[in-house]
Each structure stands twice: as structure tokens, then as C-alpha cells.
């Protein structure tokens, strides 16, 4: 009787075990290309370094590209697709400001990978973007971390899919938390990923209301450091071309460090969605922690960007390995 019940339990558990095994077999792993393209990391790193030496914009542009890709349809490199009719993700107003250097970094790294006969058409554009992102973080003084690999590329990219999927510059804490939570990211993850603004830049049109026309009572947003607001007015006068870009971190704009959080403590967050992290007491403690410890920020950033890299991934037989990152096979 006891043996029979053991058999029944085993039969019940077997499908669960098989499901678990199949789920694990499609999980991302840092060693995914160990046999098919063992030098993929060094090939990508070399291409990224070369591009970075040509222009610093490579770093913030690639990092932002990865974030925008993962938040829309998951990390499937759909942001790189060009439809030819102006209806791709990258044509949406929220993506149109993505710097061309980010796209160029991935395309050049893909060409470098595919120039190796062993690796040709074996490595996805989505994985190359994930690796290039890690490399630009490290090149600007940020942490080195192992990148999980095994993503496949999506075939679909639509302008409509971007709508309401990316955080806006005027978001408050609840809006940020709910958007990040949809992708399994916590408030701490969100605050750590916001720290990417330490090497970012923004266009004047994205924050002009804060310095010229905040409210009937306050022309300048009262949560903004007044001296900093006057500096912003000089760099972004009223009728300036809204495409003019300025550094989001006014102190160390070329170093991936915790200065972003120290700036928030001084009222020097460029977007409302930056400054709210300090002005809202629910997130202030984490900002203070990251401001006091570069290591704490770096550790939290690595944990958060690793989680971000798992969002909505295509693995196994899903998607494809694109031969050209800008169009489906």
C-alpha cells in the first residue's frame, strides 16, 4: 500500500519535474555560447571599446537603448528593427530621441561577431546589445558583471507597442513603481536603474516646464535647486531648439558613479521622475544609501540590470537569430 502511494505521488510529481526541467533548459546562462562562439564576449568588447574611443555618447546611448528595448516586448532587440514605413518601435516619439550611436554600437559589434566564421549567425542581436551594455557601464567606471545569454531576436516591432510602456520625465513614485513592477522590478531596482542617468543626457524640451512654467504660483519647480535652475535656463533658454541635449549629471557626467544620488540630495535631479526619488520619503532612504556608498549603488545596479535583462526574453525555438539586426530574416 505504501509503495503504491509512493508511485502515485511520483506520477503526480513527474509532470511538474519535467516542466521545471524544460523551464530551466530555456533559462539564460552566462555560458550559452561556450561551444558555438566561445570568444563572443571579447569580440563584442573590442568592437564596443573601438566605438567608445570614437565618441563618449556610445555609453549612455547603448545603455538607454537596452532599457528601451527591454521595456517594450521584452529584451528581444525589436528596438533595432526598421520597418521602412515609419511604424517601428524606434519611430515612436518616446524612442525618436535615442542616439544613433547606440544602434551603431550594436550593428558594429554584430559585424565583428559575424566576421568570425565559427560565430556567424550564431549570436543574437539581443545578446549583443546586453553584452555591449555591460561593456559601456564598465568603460565609464561602473561595475563589471556577468551577462546572462541565450536570448533570441523578435520579429515584430510596432510604434503602437511603445505607447505607455516607458517612464515619463514627470512621473511620480507610484507611477514609476507600478511600471517597473509590471516587469518584476522592485522599487530598489527602479532607483538603481535610474542611476544610469549618471552618464545620460536629456533634451531641453523634456524638462523646460520645470524651469519656466511650472505652475501659476511657482515659475520654477520648488523641488529644484534654485541655482541649478538658473544654470539650466542659461543652457536651455526659452526658445532654444528642444533637441539640444545637456548632461543629466552636472558634476561627473562621464563617470558611472553615485554622484546622481548626491545630486538628488541637493535638489539637482533634472527630471521630476529623478527628483521625486529623494523628495518622496518612501524612496529617500535608498537614495541616501546609494549617495553614501558607491559600492552599494553598483551592487544594486548589477542585481537590477540582470533582472531587467530577463524581461520577456525569447529563448529556445522562439524568435530567431537575425542576420541583420535591422530587419527580420
C-alpha positions as CSV (number, residue, x, y, z in Angstrom):
1,X,0.0,0.0,0.0
2,X,2.8,2.3,1.0
3,X,4.7,1.5,-2.3
4,X,1.6,2.2,-4.4
5,X,1.1,5.6,-2.8
6,X,4.7,6.4,-3.5
7,X,4.2,5.5,-7.1
8,X,1.1,7.7,-7.3
9,X,3.0,10.6,-5.7
10,X,5.8,10.1,-8.2
11,X,3.4,10.1,-11.1
12,X,1.9,13.3,-9.9
13,X,5.2,15.0,-9.4
14,X,6.7,13.8,-12.7
15,X,4.9,16.4,-15.0
16,X,5.9,19.1,-12.5
17,X,9.5,17.9,-12.6
18,X,9.5,17.8,-16.4
19,X,8.0,21.3,-16.6
20,X,10.7,22.6,-14.2
21,X,13.5,20.9,-16.3
22,X,12.1,22.4,-19.5
23,X,11.8,25.8,-17.9
24,X,15.4,25.6,-16.7
25,X,16.7,24.4,-20.0
26,X,15.5,27.7,-21.6
27,X,16.9,29.9,-18.9
28,X,19.6,32.4,-19.8
29,X,23.1,31.4,-18.8
30,X,26.5,33.2,-19.0
31,X,28.0,30.2,-20.8
32,X,25.4,29.9,-23.5
33,X,27.9,30.4,-26.4
34,X,30.7,28.3,-24.8
35,X,30.8,25.8,-27.7
36,X,29.2,27.8,-30.6
37,X,31.1,31.1,-30.2
38,X,33.5,30.9,-27.2
39,X,35.1,34.3,-27.8
40,X,31.8,36.3,-28.2
41,X,32.5,38.4,-25.1
42,X,36.0,39.5,-26.2
43,X,34.8,40.2,-29.8
44,X,31.9,42.4,-28.6
45,X,34.1,44.2,-26.0
46,X,36.7,45.0,-28.6
47,X,34.1,46.5,-31.0
48,X,32.5,48.5,-28.2
49,X,35.8,49.8,-27.0
50,X,36.7,51.0,-30.5
51,X,33.3,52.8,-30.8
52,X,33.6,54.3,-27.3
53,X,37.0,55.7,-28.2
54,X,35.4,57.5,-31.2
55,X,32.6,59.1,-29.1
56,X,31.6,59.0,-25.4
57,X,27.9,59.2,-26.4
58,X,28.3,55.4,-27.2
59,X,28.0,54.7,-23.5
60,X,24.7,56.5,-22.5
61,X,23.2,55.7,-25.9
62,X,23.8,52.0,-25.6
63,X,22.6,51.8,-22.0
64,X,19.4,53.7,-22.8
65,X,18.8,51.5,-25.9
66,X,18.9,48.4,-23.8
67,X,16.4,49.8,-21.3
68,X,14.0,51.0,-24.0
69,X,14.3,47.6,-25.8
70,X,13.5,45.5,-22.6
71,X,10.6,47.6,-21.5
72,X,8.8,47.1,-24.9
73,X,8.1,43.5,-25.9
74,X,11.0,42.3,-23.7
75,X,14.7,42.1,-24.4
76,X,14.4,40.9,-28.0
77,X,16.2,43.6,-29.9
78,X,12.9,44.7,-31.5
79,X,14.1,48.3,-30.9
80,X,16.7,47.8,-33.7
81,X,14.2,46.8,-36.3
82,X,13.4,49.3,-39.1
83,X,10.1,48.8,-40.9
84,X,10.8,51.3,-43.7
85,X,7.3,52.8,-43.3
86,X,8.0,54.7,-40.1
87,X,5.9,52.3,-38.0
88,X,8.7,50.6,-35.9
89,X,9.3,51.0,-32.2
90,X,12.2,53.4,-32.8
91,X,9.8,55.7,-34.7
92,X,7.7,56.3,-31.6
93,X,8.1,59.8,-30.0
94,X,9.4,58.2,-26.8
95,X,12.2,56.5,-28.9
96,X,12.9,59.1,-31.5
97,X,15.5,60.7,-29.2
98,X,17.5,57.5,-28.9
99,X,21.0,58.5,-30.1
100,X,22.2,56.8,-33.3
101,X,25.5,55.8,-31.6
102,X,23.7,53.1,-29.6
103,X,22.3,51.5,-32.7
104,X,25.7,51.8,-34.4
105,X,27.4,50.1,-31.5
106,X,25.3,47.0,-31.8
107,X,25.5,46.9,-35.6
108,X,29.3,47.1,-35.5
109,X,29.6,44.5,-32.7
110,X,27.3,42.2,-34.7
111,X,29.5,42.6,-37.8
112,X,32.6,41.8,-35.7
113,X,31.0,38.7,-34.3
114,X,29.8,37.5,-37.7
115,X,33.2,38.1,-39.2
116,X,34.4,35.1,-37.2
117,X,33.4,32.0,-39.2
118,X,32.7,30.0,-36.1
119,X,30.3,32.6,-34.8
120,X,28.5,33.7,-37.9
121,X,24.7,33.8,-37.5
122,X,25.0,32.1,-34.1
123,X,24.7,35.1,-31.7
124,X,21.5,37.1,-31.4
125,X,21.3,40.9,-31.7
126,X,19.5,40.9,-28.3
127,X,22.5,39.2,-26.6
128,X,25.0,41.5,-28.3
129,X,23.0,44.5,-27.0
130,X,23.1,43.0,-23.5
131,X,26.9,42.5,-23.7
132,X,27.5,45.9,-25.2
133,X,25.5,47.5,-22.3
134,X,27.7,45.8,-19.7
135,X,30.8,46.9,-21.6
136,X,29.8,50.6,-21.7
137,X,29.0,50.5,-18.0
138,X,32.4,49.2,-17.2
139,X,34.2,51.5,-19.7
140,X,32.8,54.5,-17.8
141,X,33.9,53.3,-14.4
142,X,30.9,51.2,-13.5
143,X,30.9,47.6,-12.3
144,X,31.8,44.5,-14.4
145,X,29.2,41.8,-14.2
146,X,28.5,38.5,-15.8
147,X,25.8,38.8,-18.6
148,X,23.3,36.0,-18.9
149,X,22.9,34.9,-22.5
150,X,20.6,32.9,-24.7
151,X,18.1,35.5,-25.9
152,X,16.7,35.2,-29.4
153,X,15.6,38.1,-31.5
154,X,12.0,39.1,-32.0
155,X,10.5,39.6,-35.5
156,X,7.9,42.2,-34.6
157,X,8.4,45.9,-34.0
158,X,5.5,48.4,-33.9
159,X,5.2,52.0,-32.9
160,X,1.9,51.3,-31.1
161,X,3.6,48.8,-28.8
162,X,5.7,51.6,-27.2
163,X,2.6,53.6,-26.1
164,X,2.6,54.0,-22.3
165,X,5.4,51.4,-21.8
166,X,8.2,53.8,-20.9
167,X,8.5,56.1,-17.8
168,X,7.9,59.7,-18.4
169,X,10.0,62.6,-17.1
170,X,7.1,63.9,-15.0
171,X,6.3,60.5,-13.3
172,X,5.7,60.4,-9.6
173,X,6.9,57.5,-7.4
174,X,3.7,55.4,-7.6
175,X,3.7,55.6,-11.4
176,X,7.4,54.6,-11.5
177,X,6.9,51.7,-9.1
178,X,3.8,50.3,-10.9
179,X,5.5,50.5,-14.3
180,X,8.7,48.7,-13.1
181,X,6.6,46.2,-11.0
182,X,4.9,45.1,-14.3
183,X,8.4,43.7,-15.3
184,X,9.1,42.1,-11.9
185,X,11.4,45.0,-10.8
186,X,11.2,46.4,-7.2
187,X,11.4,50.0,-6.0
188,X,15.1,49.4,-5.2
189,X,15.7,48.1,-8.7
190,X,14.0,51.1,-10.2
191,X,16.1,53.5,-8.1
192,X,19.3,51.7,-9.0
193,X,18.4,51.7,-12.7
194,X,17.6,55.4,-12.5
195,X,21.2,55.8,-11.5
196,X,22.1,55.2,-15.2
197,X,21.3,58.9,-15.6
198,X,24.7,59.5,-14.1
199,X,26.1,59.2,-17.6
200,X,22.9,60.2,-19.5
201,X,21.9,63.3,-21.3
202,X,18.5,64.9,-21.9
203,X,16.9,67.3,-24.4
204,X,15.8,70.7,-23.2
205,X,12.2,70.1,-24.2
206,X,11.9,67.3,-21.7
207,X,12.2,69.5,-18.6
208,X,11.6,73.1,-19.8
209,X,8.3,73.3,-17.8
210,X,10.2,72.8,-14.6
211,X,12.4,75.9,-15.1
212,X,10.0,78.3,-17.0
213,X,6.3,77.4,-16.4
214,X,5.9,75.1,-13.5
215,X,2.7,76.4,-12.0
216,X,0.8,79.7,-11.6
217,X,2.3,80.0,-8.1
218,X,5.8,78.8,-8.9
219,X,7.5,79.6,-12.2
220,X,10.4,77.3,-11.2
221,X,9.7,73.9,-9.6
222,X,10.3,74.4,-5.9
223,X,11.9,70.9,-5.6
224,X,14.6,72.1,-8.0
225,X,17.8,73.7,-6.6
226,X,17.3,77.4,-7.5
227,X,20.9,78.0,-8.6
228,X,20.9,74.8,-10.7
229,X,17.6,76.0,-12.2
230,X,19.2,79.3,-13.3
231,X,22.1,77.3,-14.9
232,X,19.6,75.2,-16.8
233,X,17.9,78.4,-18.0
234,X,21.2,79.6,-19.4
235,X,21.8,76.2,-21.2
236,X,18.2,75.9,-22.3
237,X,16.7,79.4,-22.9
238,X,13.0,79.7,-23.7
239,X,13.1,79.3,-27.5
240,X,16.1,77.0,-27.7
241,X,16.0,74.1,-30.2
242,X,14.2,71.4,-28.0
243,X,16.7,68.8,-29.4
244,X,19.7,70.5,-27.6
245,X,20.9,68.0,-25.1
246,X,22.6,68.6,-21.7
247,X,24.1,66.2,-19.1
248,X,21.8,64.7,-16.6
249,X,24.7,64.6,-14.0
250,X,26.2,68.1,-13.9
251,X,29.1,67.0,-11.7
252,X,30.7,63.9,-13.1
253,X,28.8,63.3,-16.4
254,X,31.4,60.9,-17.9
255,X,31.7,58.6,-14.9
256,X,29.3,55.8,-13.8
257,X,29.3,56.7,-10.1
258,X,26.9,57.6,-7.4
259,X,27.0,61.3,-8.0
260,X,23.5,61.1,-9.4
261,X,22.2,60.4,-5.9
262,X,24.3,63.1,-4.3
263,X,22.8,65.5,-6.8
264,X,19.3,64.4,-5.8
265,X,20.1,65.3,-2.2
266,X,21.0,68.8,-3.4
267,X,17.8,69.2,-5.5
268,X,19.7,68.7,-8.7
269,X,17.6,65.9,-10.4
270,X,16.9,67.0,-13.9
271,X,13.5,65.3,-14.4
272,X,10.6,65.3,-11.9
273,X,11.0,61.5,-12.1
274,X,14.6,61.8,-10.8
275,X,14.0,64.4,-8.0
276,X,10.9,62.5,-6.7
277,X,13.2,59.7,-5.6
278,X,14.6,62.0,-3.0
279,X,11.6,64.2,-2.3
280,X,9.3,61.2,-1.6
281,X,10.1,59.9,1.9
282,X,9.3,56.3,0.8
283,X,12.3,56.2,-1.6
284,X,14.6,58.8,0.1
285,X,16.4,56.2,2.3
286,X,17.6,54.2,-0.7
287,X,18.8,57.4,-2.4
288,X,20.7,58.3,0.8
289,X,22.2,54.8,0.9
290,X,23.4,54.9,-2.7
291,X,24.7,58.5,-2.2
292,X,26.8,57.4,0.8
293,X,28.2,54.2,-0.9
294,X,29.3,53.8,-4.5
295,X,29.6,50.1,-3.8
296,X,26.0,49.8,-2.6
297,X,24.8,51.5,-5.8
298,X,27.0,49.3,-8.0
299,X,25.8,46.1,-6.3
300,X,22.2,47.1,-6.6
301,X,22.6,48.2,-10.2
302,X,24.1,44.8,-11.1
303,X,21.2,43.0,-9.5
304,X,18.7,45.3,-11.2
305,X,20.1,45.2,-14.7
306,X,20.5,41.4,-14.5
307,X,16.7,41.2,-13.7
308,X,16.0,43.7,-16.4
309,X,17.8,41.5,-18.9
310,X,15.4,38.6,-18.2
311,X,12.3,40.6,-19.0
312,X,10.1,39.0,-21.7
313,X,13.0,37.1,-23.3
314,X,12.6,34.7,-26.2
315,X,14.6,31.5,-25.8
316,X,14.9,28.0,-27.3
317,X,12.9,27.9,-30.6
318,X,11.1,31.2,-30.1
319,X,12.2,34.2,-32.3
320,X,15.3,33.9,-34.4
321,X,19.0,34.8,-34.7
322,X,18.8,37.8,-37.0
323,X,21.5,38.0,-39.7
324,X,20.9,41.8,-40.0
325,X,19.9,43.4,-36.7
326,X,17.7,46.0,-38.5
327,X,15.4,43.5,-40.2
328,X,13.9,40.1,-39.7
329,X,15.4,37.2,-41.6
